[in-house]
Amino acid sequence: MQGRTLIAHITAGGATRMYADVIAETLRSRGLEADVVDLKREKVADLSGYSSVVLGAGVRMFMVYRKGKSFLARSDLKGKPLGVFLSSAMALDKPGEAREKFLDPLVKRNGLSPLMCDAFPGKIPLGPGNLEDKTDADLARKWAEEFARKLGEA
Ligand SMILES: Cc1cc2nc3c(=O)[nH]c(=O)nc-3n(C[C@H](O)[C@H](O)[C@H](O)COP(=O)(O)O)c2cc1C
């Protein structure tokens, strides 16, 4: 099933927005339609126009951003092909652990079965107001290619 994909995201430092944009570009380059929505600025009233959804969020102080968490609790998300990603410092060295710690509990709590669920490296706090950008656009490109492939099978 292929149609329009919503890429909803919530960012504080910008890493998640970059990843959302790369995912959208990658899907578009494969002929899919994709809308990028910043949940801080816009509400998504209705998911009925979307055949699939990607949710991206960052994490600070061990808390996934609130609007990302509440988005995953939406009842109209159930049954839609879904991709979930996180931007985090932990994911630089331990992406699997970051996924297990921050994403798996959210996915489980909401009874979701995402096609893809992964943690990407974000901006690493070095001190007050000092973030080192460790984002890797290539990871998101490959992730989106795999997501598109799975959508084709869904
Ligand atoms: C104040 C602060 C707290 C953070 N806490 C965590 C944390 O608990 N776990 C983690 O893996 N990364 C942590 N990080 C790194 C962020 O996840 C990283 O900056 C990521 O890029 C956030 O996504 P965003 O840039 O889209 O906001 C923290 C960063 C800051 C600035």
The ligand as a MOL file (V3000), in Angstrom:
LIG
                    3D

  0  0  0     0  0            999 V3000
M  V30 BEGIN CTAB
M  V30 COUNTS 31 33 0 0 0
M  V30 BEGIN ATOM
M  V30 1 C 19.5720 19.0830 28.4860 0
M  V30 2 C 19.7340 17.8510 27.6610 0
M  V30 3 C 19.4010 16.6090 28.1850 0
M  V30 4 C 19.5650 15.4540 27.4240 0
M  V30 5 N 19.2280 14.2330 27.9640 0
M  V30 6 C 19.4090 13.1120 27.2110 0
M  V30 7 C 19.0670 11.8170 27.7490 0
M  V30 8 O 18.5580 11.6850 28.8580 0
M  V30 9 N 19.3040 10.7200 26.9680 0
M  V30 10 C 19.8530 10.8150 25.7160 0
M  V30 11 O 20.0600 9.7900 25.0780 0
M  V30 12 N 20.1430 12.0300 25.1650 0
M  V30 13 C 19.9420 13.1650 25.8870 0
M  V30 14 N 20.2320 14.3910 25.3540 0
M  V30 15 C 20.6580 14.4840 23.9390 0
M  V30 16 C 19.4440 14.7770 23.0620 0
M  V30 17 O 18.6580 13.6270 22.9380 0
M  V30 18 C 19.9260 15.2640 21.6830 0
M  V30 19 O 20.3610 16.6010 21.8570 0
M  V30 20 C 18.9100 15.1450 20.5770 0
M  V30 21 O 19.4780 15.7810 19.4520 0
M  V30 22 C 17.5540 15.7670 20.9470 0
M  V30 23 O 16.7260 15.8510 19.8050 0
M  V30 24 P 16.4150 17.2670 19.1410 0
M  V30 25 O 17.7470 17.8460 18.7030 0
M  V30 26 O 15.5230 16.9810 18.0220 0
M  V30 27 O 15.7570 18.1100 20.1970 0
M  V30 28 C 20.0600 15.5520 26.0990 0
M  V30 29 C 20.3800 16.8170 25.5790 0
M  V30 30 C 20.2190 17.9570 26.3280 0
M  V30 31 C 20.5490 19.3000 25.7200 0
M  V30 END ATOM
M  V30 BEGIN BOND
M  V30 1 1 1 2
M  V30 2 1 2 3
M  V30 3 2 2 30
M  V30 4 2 3 4
M  V30 5 1 4 5
M  V30 6 1 4 28
M  V30 7 2 5 6
M  V30 8 1 6 7
M  V30 9 1 6 13
M  V30 10 2 7 8
M  V30 11 1 7 9
M  V30 12 1 9 10
M  V30 13 2 10 11
M  V30 14 1 10 12
M  V30 15 2 12 13
M  V30 16 1 13 14
M  V30 17 1 14 15
M  V30 18 1 14 28
M  V30 19 1 15 16
M  V30 20 1 16 17
M  V30 21 1 16 18
M  V30 22 1 18 19
M  V30 23 1 18 20
M  V30 24 1 20 21
M  V30 25 1 20 22
M  V30 26 1 22 23
M  V30 27 1 23 24
M  V30 28 2 24 25
M  V30 29 1 24 26
M  V30 30 1 24 27
M  V30 31 2 28 29
M  V30 32 1 29 30
M  V30 33 1 30 31
M  V30 END BOND
M  V30 END CTAB
M  END
